[in-house]
Amino acid sequence: MQDTIKDILKRNNLSVTGSREKILSLFLGHEGALAHGDIEKRAGEKFDRVTVYRTLQTFVEKGIIHAIPTADNSIRYALCKDHCTEGHHHDHHVHFVCADCGNTYCLDDVVTPEVKLPKGYVSSHIEVVVDGVCKTCSH
């Protein structure tokens, strides 16, 4: 996995640093989305809160991860899987938030529906978040 991490960073013209490697490894090893606090806890090292924030912002800008707004006005982050590039996110999928465990999942196979807007309106991004109970909690 270490080679994959370095490849992703180099492909996005980012220097390979310990914090970037660790944070990216957390995303590669986690199925759902992660909050800033989750990353701080799971990093296991004392990364400065600002370092984590800046790393997340850089990863979003480069198209490595995408931000998912939640109902409580916080943000979770998930790995981009649709070959996003800098400034061009292609995360046209539905996000699912489990009411029981609180995890947020990218449902990559469920495409965000097209929304027909009235004349004169132009959308730049459509976000669909579904609340419910995930497959793990429903069993």
N, CA, C and O of each residue as an XYZ file, in Angstrom:
556
protein
N       0.834     -1.192      0.000
C       0.000      0.000      0.000
C       0.878      1.253      0.000
O       0.461      2.300     -0.497
N       2.073      1.155      0.547
C       2.956      2.309      0.616
C       3.294      2.836     -0.779
O       3.375      4.047     -0.984
N       3.490      1.924     -1.738
C       3.776      2.352     -3.113
C       2.568      3.068     -3.720
O       2.726      4.059     -4.433
N       1.368      2.567     -3.439
C       0.146      3.197     -3.935
C       0.023      4.620     -3.405
O      -0.320      5.541     -4.146
N       0.300      4.789     -2.135
C       0.211      6.112     -1.509
C       1.188      7.072     -2.171
O       0.820      8.191     -2.528
N       2.421      6.642     -2.333
C       3.433      7.500     -2.954
C       3.067      7.816     -4.403
O       3.272      8.937     -4.869
N       2.529      6.830     -5.111
C       2.101      7.056     -6.500
C       0.999      8.112     -6.584
O       1.039      8.986     -7.450
N       0.014      8.031     -5.682
C      -1.087      8.997     -5.680
C      -0.556     10.398     -5.414
O      -0.944     11.348     -6.095
N       0.323     10.533     -4.435
C       0.868     11.847     -4.098
C       1.698     12.404     -5.248
O       1.566     13.576     -5.601
N       2.543     11.577     -5.827
C       3.398     12.044     -6.928
C       2.575     12.381     -8.165
O       2.852     13.369     -8.846
N       1.567     11.569     -8.458
C       0.703     11.813     -9.616
C      -0.020     13.153     -9.499
O      -0.358     13.778    -10.504
N      -0.252     13.583     -8.263
C      -0.929     14.857     -8.007
C       0.049     15.989     -7.696
O      -0.337     17.035     -7.174
N       1.318     15.761     -8.024
C       2.369     16.767     -7.809
C       2.448     17.250     -6.370
O       2.621     18.441     -6.114
N       2.322     16.320     -5.435
C       2.431     16.639     -4.016
C       3.687     15.989     -3.454
O       4.014     14.853     -3.796
N       4.380     16.708     -2.600
C       5.547     16.117     -1.961
C       5.078     15.035     -0.983
O       3.992     15.127     -0.411
N       5.898     14.033     -0.805
C       5.571     12.917      0.071
C       6.030     13.292      1.479
O       7.227     13.378      1.754
N       5.063     13.513      2.360
C       5.369     13.828      3.758
C       4.726     12.778      4.654
O       3.822     12.058      4.230
N       5.189     12.697      5.877
C       4.652     11.722      6.821
C       3.175     11.912      7.075
O       2.425     10.938      7.138
N       2.741     13.170      7.223
C       1.329     13.420      7.501
C       0.457     13.058      6.301
O      -0.610     12.467      6.467
N       0.902     13.406      5.103
C       0.123     13.064      3.903
C       0.033     11.556      3.719
O      -1.029     11.031      3.384
N       1.141     10.859      3.936
C       1.138      9.401      3.797
C       0.184      8.763      4.803
O      -0.599      7.881      4.450
N       0.252      9.208      6.045
C      -0.581      8.617      7.092
C      -2.064      8.886      6.838
O      -2.891      7.981      6.947
N      -2.393     10.121      6.502
C      -3.799     10.475      6.275
C      -4.345      9.749      5.050
O      -5.473      9.257      5.083
N      -3.579      9.674      3.988
C      -4.026      8.957      2.793
C      -4.186      7.465      3.086
O      -5.106      6.834      2.566
N      -3.318      6.898      3.898
C      -3.442      5.476      4.256
C      -4.733      5.219      5.032
O      -5.335      4.154      4.894
N      -5.163      6.186      5.845
C      -6.426      6.033      6.573
C      -7.598      5.941      5.604
O      -8.498      5.123      5.793
N      -7.592      6.777      4.570
C      -8.670      6.741      3.580
C      -8.639      5.441      2.777
O      -9.685      4.855      2.500
N      -7.451      4.996      2.409
C      -7.337      3.764      1.617
C      -7.751      2.534      2.423
O      -8.190      1.537      1.850
N      -7.616      2.599      3.733
C      -7.949      1.460      4.571
C      -9.321      1.524      5.216
O      -9.651      0.680      6.049
N     -10.130      2.517      4.844
C     -11.441      2.698      5.468
C     -12.521      2.720      4.393
O     -12.377      3.399      3.377
N     -13.606      1.973      4.619
C     -14.672      1.874      3.620
C     -15.527      3.130      3.535
O     -15.908      3.539      2.438
N     -15.829      3.739      4.649
C     -16.724      4.894      4.653
C     -15.975      6.215      4.659
O     -14.784      6.285      4.356
N     -16.705      7.251      5.011
C     -16.126      8.592      5.074
C     -15.580      8.849      6.475
O     -15.993      8.213      7.445
N     -14.657      9.781      6.560
C     -14.031     10.126      7.825
C     -14.203     11.612      8.128
O     -14.125     12.450      7.230
N     -14.434     11.929      9.385
C     -14.483     13.316      9.829
C     -13.085     13.742     10.259
O     -12.216     12.902     10.493
N     -12.878     15.024     10.359
C     -11.590     15.570     10.800
C     -11.174     14.931     12.132
O     -10.023     14.526     12.302
N     -12.112     14.847     13.063
C     -11.833     14.253     14.372
C     -11.457     12.785     14.288
O     -10.592     12.320     15.030
N     -12.107     12.045     13.379
C     -11.775     10.628     13.179
C     -10.321     10.485     12.745
O      -9.603      9.601     13.214
N      -9.905     11.356     11.854
C      -8.552     11.297     11.326
C      -7.547     11.606     12.425
O      -6.518     10.940     12.535
N      -7.840     12.604     13.231
C      -6.946     12.939     14.342
C      -6.787     11.759     15.293
O      -5.676     11.462     15.733
N      -7.903     11.074     15.616
C      -7.864      9.936     16.539
C      -7.134      8.736     15.936
O      -6.321      8.098     16.605
N      -7.425      8.435     14.680
C      -6.878      7.240     14.038
C      -5.433      7.385     13.589
O      -4.751      6.385     13.363
N      -4.968      8.599     13.459
C      -3.597      8.808     12.992
C      -2.592      8.215     13.970
O      -1.509      7.791     13.567
N      -2.941      8.185     15.239
C      -2.066      7.571     16.216
C      -0.825      8.396     16.513
O      -0.066      8.062     17.422
N      -0.615      9.433     15.784
C       0.518     10.319     15.993
C      -0.037     11.689     16.301
O      -1.202     11.973     16.025
N       0.767     12.510     16.853
C       0.306     13.840     17.239
C       0.449     14.820     16.081
O       1.346     15.663     16.073
N      -0.456     14.696     15.095
C      -0.470     15.665     14.009
C      -1.209     16.897     14.495
O      -2.278     16.802     15.097
N      -0.642     18.017     14.233
C      -1.262     19.290     14.558
C      -2.605     19.379     13.832
O      -2.715     18.974     12.675
N      -3.627     19.910     14.510
C      -4.972     20.045     13.934
C      -4.923     20.816     12.614
O      -5.644     20.489     11.671
N      -4.075     21.833     12.554
C      -3.943     22.645     11.345
C      -3.328     21.820     10.215
O      -3.724     21.962      9.059
N      -2.370     20.964     10.542
C      -1.751     20.098      9.531
C      -2.783     19.161      8.924
O      -2.812     18.968      7.709
N      -3.631     18.578      9.767
C      -4.685     17.685      9.278
C      -5.637     18.476      8.381
O      -5.985     18.022      7.291
N      -6.054     19.648      8.833
C      -6.970     20.483      8.056
C      -6.368     20.843      6.702
O      -7.027     20.696      5.672
N      -5.134     21.308      6.695
C      -4.485     21.698      5.435
C      -4.299     20.506      4.504
O      -4.448     20.629      3.288
N      -3.975     19.359      5.078
C      -3.822     18.151      4.255
C      -5.151     17.772      3.617
O      -5.200     17.438      2.434
N      -6.225     17.821      4.393
C      -7.556     17.509      3.847
C      -7.923     18.493      2.739
O      -8.411     18.084      1.686
N      -7.693     19.775      2.965
C      -8.009     20.787      1.952
C      -7.197     20.553      0.678
O      -7.724     20.672     -0.428
N      -5.938     20.225      0.830
C      -5.081     19.952     -0.330
C      -5.596     18.732     -1.085
O      -5.661     18.748     -2.314
N      -5.959     17.681     -0.366
C      -6.474     16.469     -1.001
C      -7.791     16.741     -1.739
O      -8.026     16.183     -2.810
N      -8.646     17.594     -1.170
C      -9.898     17.957     -1.842
C      -9.589     18.739     -3.115
O     -10.143     18.445     -4.174
N      -8.711     19.729     -3.017
C      -8.354     20.554     -4.180
C      -7.746     19.717     -5.302
O      -7.977     19.998     -6.478
N      -6.981     18.706     -4.956
C      -6.318     17.862     -5.955
C      -7.228     16.760     -6.494
O      -6.858     16.070     -7.444
N      -8.408     16.584     -5.905
C      -9.324     15.549     -6.383
C      -9.008     14.169     -5.840
O      -9.420     13.167     -6.425
N      -8.283     14.099     -4.729
C      -7.960     12.811     -4.110
C      -9.112     12.363     -3.218
O      -9.448     11.179     -3.178
N      -9.717     13.313     -2.502
C     -10.878     13.043     -1.661
C     -11.963     14.060     -1.989
O     -11.701     15.064     -2.652
N     -13.178     13.799     -1.527
C     -14.249     14.778     -1.681
C     -14.942     14.987     -0.343
O     -14.947     14.109      0.520
N     -15.521     16.162     -0.193
C     -16.200     16.529      1.049
C     -17.675     16.156      0.964
O     -18.306     16.281     -0.085
N     -18.207     15.696      2.089
C     -19.614     15.319      2.179
C     -20.224     16.100      3.339
O     -19.867     15.863      4.493
N     -21.136     17.027      3.054
C     -21.782     17.759      4.156
C     -22.746     16.836      4.894
O     -23.345     15.943      4.295
N     -22.890     17.055      6.188
C     -23.800     16.228      6.979
C     -24.906     17.099      7.567
O     -24.833     18.328      7.529
N     -25.922     16.449      8.106
C     -27.081     17.157      8.640
C     -26.719     18.061      9.819
O     -27.398     19.059     10.061
N     -25.666     17.724     10.548
C     -25.274     18.530     11.709
C     -24.247     19.612     11.345
O     -23.551     20.144     12.209
N     -24.172     19.922     10.044
C     -23.279     20.965      9.517
C     -21.799     20.673      9.703
O     -20.980     21.592      9.698
N     -21.453     19.409      9.866
C     -20.043     19.045      9.869
C     -19.719     18.490      8.483
O     -20.604     18.362      7.636
N     -18.481     18.171      8.265
C     -18.070     17.647      6.963
C     -17.318     16.346      7.170
O     -16.476     16.228      8.061
N     -17.633     15.386      6.342
C     -16.879     14.131      6.290
C     -16.172     14.093      4.941
O     -16.567     14.778      3.998
N     -15.139     13.297      4.867
C     -14.338     13.207      3.655
C     -14.234     11.750      3.230
O     -14.112     10.855      4.067
N     -14.284     11.520      1.917
C     -14.162     10.167      1.378
C     -13.241     10.185      0.171
O     -13.120     11.191     -0.529
N     -12.606      9.066     -0.053
C     -11.700      8.896     -1.176
C     -12.463      8.999     -2.494
O     -13.528      8.401     -2.643
N     -11.930      9.746     -3.438
C     -12.532      9.818     -4.770
C     -12.179      8.542     -5.524
O     -11.030      8.102     -5.527
N     -13.174      7.968     -6.153
C     -12.958      6.731     -6.899
C     -13.257      6.890     -8.374
O     -13.074      5.950     -9.148
N     -13.714      8.067     -8.778
C     -14.133      8.283    -10.160
C     -13.100      9.066    -10.963
O     -13.451      9.809    -11.880
N     -11.831      8.899    -10.617
C     -10.743      9.576    -11.332
C     -10.930     11.089    -11.350
O     -10.827     11.728    -12.397
N     -11.202     11.639    -10.198
C     -11.314     13.090    -10.087
C      -9.936     13.703    -10.320
O      -8.909     13.071    -10.071
N      -9.935     14.918    -10.792
C      -8.683     15.623    -11.003
C      -8.778     16.979    -10.319
O      -9.832     17.362     -9.814
N      -7.689     17.679    -10.311
C      -7.641     18.971     -9.637
C      -8.732     19.896    -10.158
O      -8.789     20.210    -11.347
N      -9.591     20.324     -9.249
C     -10.660     21.247     -9.609
C     -11.838     20.614    -10.331
O     -12.792     21.311    -10.676
N     -11.793     19.305    -10.567
C     -12.872     18.631    -11.308
C     -13.276     17.347    -10.595
O     -12.760     16.267    -10.883
N     -14.205     17.491     -9.665
C     -14.702     16.318     -8.955
C     -15.801     15.659     -9.774
O     -16.653     16.326    -10.362
N     -15.757     14.355     -9.796
C     -16.748     13.577    -10.533
C     -17.460     12.629     -9.571
O     -17.706     11.468     -9.900
N     -17.782     13.120     -8.406
C     -18.431     12.280     -7.401
C     -19.947     12.357     -7.551
O     -20.651     12.840     -6.664
N     -20.426     11.880     -8.673
C     -21.852     11.922     -8.992
C     -22.551     10.682     -8.456
O     -23.215      9.950     -9.190
N     -22.382     10.468     -7.159
C     -23.024      9.330     -6.520
C     -23.724      9.788     -5.246
O     -23.496     10.895     -4.757
N     -24.570      8.926     -4.726
C     -25.349      9.217     -3.533
C     -24.510      8.878     -2.298
O     -23.749      7.911     -2.300
N     -24.660      9.677     -1.258
C     -24.021      9.389      0.020
C     -25.095      8.899      0.990
O     -26.222      9.393      0.983
N     -24.734      7.926      1.822
C     -25.672      7.317      2.761
C     -25.140      7.494      4.176
O     -23.988      7.163      4.456
N     -25.979      8.017      5.068
C     -25.598      8.219      6.461
C     -26.444      7.292      7.325
O     -27.673      7.371      7.313
N     -25.781      6.413      8.074
C     -26.492      5.458      8.927
C     -26.884      6.121     10.244
O     -26.049      6.700     10.938
N     -28.163      6.025     10.571
C     -28.688      6.620     11.799
C     -28.242      5.849     13.035
O     -28.216      6.408     14.131
N     -27.891      4.572     12.878
C     -27.483      3.760     14.036
C     -26.002      3.923     14.369
O     -25.659      4.276     15.497
N     -25.125      3.670     13.403
C     -23.681      3.704     13.681
C     -23.039      5.051     13.362
O     -21.922      5.330     13.797
N     -23.753      5.890     12.595
C     -23.223      7.214     12.268
C     -22.245      7.239     11.112
O     -21.751      8.308     10.751
N     -21.949      6.083     10.517
C     -21.020      6.050      9.384
C     -21.652      6.642      8.131
O     -22.864      6.559      7.927
N     -20.811      7.237      7.301
C     -21.235      7.787      6.019
C     -20.560      6.981      4.922
O     -19.350      6.759      4.963
N     -21.341      6.545      3.945
C     -20.825      5.710      2.857
C     -21.081      6.364      1.505
O     -22.106      7.015      1.304
N     -20.149      6.188      0.589
C     -20.350      6.569     -0.805
C     -20.995      5.381     -1.497
O     -20.429      4.288     -1.510
N     -22.165      5.581     -2.067
C     -22.828      4.521     -2.830
C     -22.484      4.756     -4.300
O     -23.252      5.362     -5.047
N     -21.322      4.266     -4.688
C     -20.773      4.540     -6.013
C     -21.660      4.059     -7.144
O     -21.629      4.622     -8.238
N     -22.457      3.016     -6.894
C     -23.310      2.467     -7.952
C     -24.657      3.171     -8.059
O     -25.439      2.872     -8.962
N     -24.937      4.107     -7.144
C     -26.190      4.848     -7.183
C     -25.868      6.261     -7.653
O     -25.299      7.062     -6.911
N     -26.235      6.551     -8.881
C     -25.884      7.819     -9.507
C     -26.856      8.913     -9.083
O     -28.062      8.691     -8.984
N     -26.304     10.099     -8.835
C     -27.130     11.254     -8.507
C     -28.053     11.548     -9.682
O     -27.595     11.667    -10.818
N     -29.352     11.664     -9.412
C     -30.278     11.915    -10.521
C     -30.093     13.311    -11.115
O     -29.657     14.241    -10.436
N     -30.433     13.432    -12.390
C     -30.381     14.731    -13.046
C     -31.530     15.579    -12.532
O     -32.653     15.097    -12.381
N     -31.244     16.831    -12.266
C     -32.269     17.745    -11.767
C     -32.513     18.805    -12.825
O     -31.594     19.521    -13.225
N     -33.762     18.901    -13.277
C     -34.110     19.921    -14.263
C     -34.461     21.199    -13.529
O     -35.435     21.259    -12.779
N     -33.657     22.209    -13.759
C     -33.859     23.492    -13.105
C     -34.645     24.433    -14.014
O     -34.640     24.276    -15.235
N     -35.323     25.417    -13.406
C     -36.029     26.403    -14.224
C     -35.049     27.188    -15.104
O     -33.858     27.274    -14.806
N     -35.564     27.746    -16.170
C     -34.760     28.524    -17.102
C     -34.009     29.633    -16.352
O     -34.576     30.331    -15.511
N     -32.739     29.772    -16.676
C     -31.913     30.802    -16.061
C     -31.086     30.307    -14.886
O     -30.173     31.004    -14.442
N     -31.387     29.113    -14.371
C     -30.620     28.544    -13.267
C     -29.592     27.570    -13.819
O     -29.892     26.786    -14.719
N     -28.387     27.619    -13.280
C     -27.316     26.717    -13.707
C     -26.714     26.077    -12.465
O     -26.224     26.780    -11.582
N     -26.746     24.767    -12.391
C     -26.188     24.089    -11.214
C     -24.687     23.884    -11.392
O     -24.190     23.733    -12.508
N     -23.988     23.884    -10.280
C     -22.562     23.591    -10.323
C     -22.258     22.295     -9.584
O     -21.221     21.670     -9.806
N     -23.175     21.895     -8.700
C     -22.956     20.675     -7.934
C     -24.290     20.202     -7.364
O     -25.093     21.008     -6.894
N     -24.519     18.905     -7.410
C     -25.726     18.329     -6.817
C     -25.270     17.327     -5.771
O     -24.447     16.457     -6.053
N     -25.794     17.447     -4.588
C     -25.436     16.563     -3.482
C     -26.688     15.848     -3.006
O     -27.670     16.495     -2.644
N     -26.665     14.509     -3.000
C     -27.785     13.729     -2.487
C     -27.282     12.913     -1.303
O     -26.363     12.105     -1.434
N     -27.898     13.137     -0.149
C     -27.558     12.405      1.063
C     -28.808     11.664      1.529
O     -29.860     12.267      1.740
N     -28.678     10.364      1.683
C     -29.783      9.529      2.132
C     -29.508      9.117      3.578
O     -28.431      8.610      3.889
N     -30.478      9.335      4.449
C     -30.385      8.896      5.833
C     -31.142      7.593      5.987
O     -32.178      7.395      5.352
N     -30.635      6.705      6.822
C     -31.300      5.431      7.046
C     -30.432      4.527      7.894
O     -29.646      4.999      8.716
N     -30.575      3.216      7.692
C     -29.805      2.221      8.444
C     -28.986      1.414      7.442
O     -29.530      0.866      6.483
N     -27.677      1.344      7.669
C     -26.779      0.638      6.738
C     -26.967     -0.883      6.808
O     -27.633     -1.398      7.706
N     -26.372     -1.582      5.850
C     -26.543     -3.025      5.752
C     -25.967     -3.757      6.963
O     -26.472     -4.817      7.334
N     -24.921     -3.212      7.584
C     -24.349     -3.850      8.768
C     -25.284     -3.739      9.964
O     -25.499     -4.711     10.688
N     -25.836     -2.553     10.167
C     -26.718     -2.319     11.333
C     -28.097     -2.948     11.162
O     -28.762     -3.251     12.152
N     -28.532     -3.149      9.923
C     -29.878     -3.693      9.715
C     -29.953     -5.210      9.908
O     -31.039     -5.788      9.868
N     -28.810     -5.849     10.115
C     -28.811     -7.303     10.334
C     -28.778     -7.657     11.784
O     -28.775     -8.838     12.132
